[in-house]
Amino acid sequence: MTQAPPPPFDPELAAALELIKDVISPGLTMDEIADVRQGAGIQMLAELDLTLDGFFEVEDRAVPGPEGAPEISLLICRPAVPAQGGPRPVIYHVHGGGMIIGNNRVGVDAALAWAKELDAVVVSVEYRLAPEHPHPAPVEDVYVGLEWTAKNAAELGADPQRIVVAGASAGGGLSAALALLTRDRGGPQLIGQLLMCPMLDDRNDSPSTYQMAGLGVWDRTANETGWTALLGDLRGGPDVPAYAAPARAEDLSGLPPAFLDVGSAETFRDEVVAYASRIWQAGGAAELHVWPGGFHGFDGFAPQAALSQACRAAHVEWLRRLLSR
């Protein structure tokens, strides 16, 4: 069967891709992980003003990790002004990075922007990275961070009954996995899951993974690298647990309301659309956006583009509706 051509990139986004093509290549291999971790983008995160000009009080808190594992770091950002109407909701943020790179600063600027607009607390969790720490280390770190957040919500001026998990890319996949895990363990109840271009399926075999090979910022080569780092020889086989790759879950009922989005011109398109459809088929609530001509993570790379602005506005509006219920 001949491979269909890829959907076109949005013109503004195509121009942005052209600007970054020498810095970010779509394919990432195992032997490049160490270099990418030392990249300029990661170094720049240390210089972010997480207070947003004093709006937030910011602290890094080390809390107990899973049994027998090291402590984990939570980045806690609380509005400096006392709450006006009882405890605030929590955006529990899980960073992206293909399961192999990043820290709890990656992508947190988006969560802080929502929290400033919606008067919420942000807790961003740092988790151990593959391949040094394969599954289940990352999701177990994310789970114990959620447990700590719910248990200590009063100290944060937060409401343990109003926690929404949010993440992009690998963080979206881990957020979806967290929703499954806390459902099955009877852990802290989430009121929503905001899954932005989430990394859900280790099989790496959908039409969009082939269609977008060699294009954008994360193609099937990079995807194979990330999943193999997390799962080793299990990747793509019959024994991958749903808490590693949520697309493997047989039961998607009983989950909190979900927002999912993805670009039409990215590797993850088909798995994200399929996951949303399966939530509906299980009787669940989900909102799905497929951004026409969007590449993976486009709103972070080209925030001024019209499509990026529409995408970011949709995130805030979904959260606003969720939190006003």
RAVENHU-V767118 format. One record per pair of residues at least 4 apart in sequence whose C-alpha atoms are under 6 Angstrom apart, sorted by sequence separation. I is the first residue (numbers start at 1). J is the second residue. D is the distance in whole Angstrom. If there is no record, write none. Layout:
i:I j:J d:D
i:I j:J d:D
This chain:
i:10 j:14 d:6
i:17 j:21 d:6
i:51 j:55 d:6
i:65 j:69 d:6
i:97 j:101 d:5
i:114 j:118 d:6
i:115 j:119 d:5
i:129 j:133 d:5
i:130 j:134 d:5
i:133 j:137 d:6
i:136 j:140 d:6
i:148 j:152 d:6
i:149 j:153 d:6
i:154 j:158 d:6
i:167 j:171 d:4
i:168 j:172 d:4
i:171 j:175 d:6
i:174 j:178 d:6
i:178 j:182 d:6
i:182 j:186 d:6
i:207 j:211 d:6
i:208 j:212 d:6
i:218 j:222 d:6
i:220 j:224 d:6
i:224 j:228 d:6
i:227 j:231 d:6
i:228 j:232 d:5
i:231 j:235 d:5
i:242 j:246 d:5
i:280 j:284 d:5
i:298 j:302 d:6
i:299 j:303 d:5
i:319 j:323 d:6
i:9 j:14 d:6
i:51 j:56 d:4
i:65 j:70 d:5
i:97 j:102 d:5
i:115 j:120 d:4
i:128 j:133 d:6
i:153 j:158 d:5
i:167 j:172 d:4
i:182 j:187 d:4
i:214 j:219 d:6
i:264 j:269 d:6
i:279 j:284 d:5
i:303 j:308 d:5
i:65 j:71 d:4
i:153 j:159 d:6
i:213 j:219 d:5
i:242 j:248 d:5
i:64 j:71 d:5
i:65 j:72 d:5
i:153 j:160 d:6
i:213 j:220 d:6
i:228 j:235 d:6
i:242 j:249 d:5
i:262 j:269 d:6
i:63 j:71 d:5
i:63 j:72 d:6
i:95 j:104 d:6
i:299 j:308 d:4
i:62 j:72 d:6
i:128 j:138 d:5
i:150 j:160 d:5
i:62 j:73 d:5
i:95 j:106 d:6
i:127 j:138 d:5
i:209 j:220 d:6
i:61 j:73 d:6
i:61 j:74 d:5
i:60 j:74 d:6
i:127 j:141 d:5
i:60 j:75 d:5
i:59 j:75 d:6
i:59 j:76 d:5
i:58 j:76 d:6
i:58 j:77 d:5
i:57 j:77 d:6
i:104 j:124 d:5
i:56 j:77 d:6
i:57 j:78 d:5
i:104 j:125 d:6
i:56 j:78 d:5
i:104 j:126 d:5
i:56 j:79 d:4
i:57 j:80 d:5
i:103 j:126 d:6
i:172 j:195 d:5
i:55 j:79 d:6
i:56 j:80 d:5
i:172 j:196 d:6
i:55 j:80 d:6
i:173 j:198 d:5
i:202 j:227 d:6
i:164 j:190 d:6
i:172 j:198 d:4
i:173 j:199 d:5
i:264 j:290 d:6
i:163 j:190 d:5
i:164 j:191 d:5
i:166 j:193 d:6
i:173 j:200 d:5
i:252 j:279 d:6
i:259 j:286 d:6
i:261 j:288 d:6
i:263 j:290 d:5
i:264 j:291 d:6
i:163 j:191 d:6
i:164 j:192 d:5
i:165 j:193 d:5
i:166 j:194 d:4
i:167 j:195 d:6
i:168 j:196 d:4
i:169 j:197 d:5
i:257 j:285 d:5
i:258 j:286 d:4
i:259 j:287 d:5
i:260 j:288 d:5
i:261 j:289 d:5
i:262 j:290 d:5
i:263 j:291 d:5
i:264 j:292 d:5
i:265 j:293 d:5
i:100 j:129 d:5
i:162 j:191 d:6
i:164 j:193 d:6
i:168 j:197 d:6
i:169 j:198 d:4
i:170 j:199 d:5
i:253 j:282 d:5
i:257 j:286 d:6
i:261 j:290 d:6
i:264 j:293 d:5
i:265 j:294 d:5
i:266 j:295 d:5
i:90 j:120 d:6
i:93 j:123 d:6
i:94 j:124 d:6
i:99 j:129 d:6
i:100 j:130 d:5
i:168 j:198 d:6
i:169 j:199 d:5
i:252 j:282 d:6
i:264 j:294 d:6
i:265 j:295 d:5
i:266 j:296 d:5
i:89 j:120 d:5
i:90 j:121 d:5
i:91 j:122 d:5
i:92 j:123 d:5
i:93 j:124 d:4
i:94 j:125 d:6
i:99 j:130 d:6
i:263 j:294 d:4
i:88 j:120 d:5
i:90 j:122 d:6
i:92 j:124 d:6
i:263 j:295 d:5
i:203 j:236 d:4
i:202 j:236 d:6
i:78 j:121 d:5
i:77 j:121 d:6
i:201 j:245 d:5
i:77 j:122 d:5
i:200 j:245 d:5
i:76 j:122 d:6
i:200 j:246 d:5
i:201 j:247 d:5
i:76 j:123 d:5
i:200 j:247 d:5
i:75 j:123 d:6
i:219 j:267 d:6
i:75 j:124 d:5
i:74 j:124 d:6
i:74 j:125 d:5
i:73 j:126 d:5
i:212 j:267 d:6
i:209 j:267 d:4
i:208 j:267 d:5
i:208 j:270 d:6
i:37 j:101 d:6
i:192 j:256 d:5
i:194 j:258 d:6
i:195 j:259 d:6
i:196 j:260 d:6
i:197 j:261 d:5
i:191 j:256 d:6
i:192 j:257 d:5
i:193 j:258 d:5
i:194 j:259 d:5
i:195 j:260 d:5
i:196 j:261 d:5
i:197 j:262 d:4
i:177 j:243 d:5
i:192 j:258 d:6
i:89 j:158 d:6
i:177 j:246 d:6
i:87 j:157 d:5
i:88 j:158 d:5
i:89 j:159 d:5
i:87 j:158 d:5
i:88 j:159 d:6
i:99 j:170 d:6
i:87 j:159 d:5
i:92 j:164 d:6
i:93 j:165 d:6
i:95 j:167 d:6
i:96 j:168 d:5
i:98 j:170 d:5
i:89 j:162 d:5
i:90 j:163 d:5
i:91 j:164 d:5
i:92 j:165 d:5
i:93 j:166 d:5
i:94 j:167 d:5
i:96 j:169 d:5
i:97 j:170 d:6
i:89 j:163 d:6
i:91 j:165 d:6
i:93 j:167 d:6
i:96 j:170 d:5
i:96 j:171 d:4
i:95 j:171 d:5
i:94 j:171 d:5
i:216 j:295 d:6
i:135 j:230 d:5
i:134 j:230 d:5
i:131 j:229 d:4
i:130 j:229 d:5
i:131 j:230 d:6
i:130 j:230 d:5
i:99 j:226 d:6
i:98 j:226 d:5
i:26 j:214 d:6
i:26 j:215 d:6
i:26 j:216 d:6
i:26 j:217 d:4
i:25 j:217 d:6
i:26 j:218 d:4
i:27 j:219 d:6
i:26 j:219 d:5
i:27 j:221 d:5
i:28 j:222 d:4
i:27 j:222 d:5
i:30 j:225 d:6
i:29 j:225 d:6
i:114 j:316 d:6
i:6 j:211 d:5
i:7 j:265 d:6
i:10 j:293 d:4
i:9 j:293 d:4
i:8 j:293 d:6
